[in-house]
């Protein structure tokens, strides 16, 4: 039975390898959805921080990096404080963004 499923997957071109979060793909999403507020290197955009009267922590800081992947995913999908949720992202894209954030430490 297992061989039959694998054979069908190969014939249909379906990958049996689970999708792995990728920092490269996450950077692309970050650049299009997050960079305007958080800056290209995750240090925060001072103009946005001033406008919203918030202090943006650097995404590479120990405080941010100490958060679990689940916590970071929740912030991306639900928002936090004055940050609105990032709409229109698939679960894979959220995983990719978190993988990219981990490269900022």
Phi, psi and omega in degrees: 000314181299318179298321179297316180296315179297320179296317178296319180297318179296315180297325181273353180077024180270132179280133177265002179271128180296147179293134180250135179299136182236126179297330179293314177295323179296324178296320179299315178294315179303314181299323183274333187247336191240331189300326183299327179263319187267355179079158184300326182255010178079014181276348181097146178265111184302325179296317180293316179301317180294315181300318181270358180055052179229159171256119179268123174282142176298135183292343176268000183292160179300321181300313181289315182294337179285344179288149179288162175302320180299319179296316180295320177298320180296319179296317179297315186275331183250344185083174178199131182060234180274354177283125178280155175299150177269109185276156172081014179261139173283166177300322178297317179296321178296315177301319180295319179297316179298318177300320177294317179303325180294338179279352183275355182293000000 
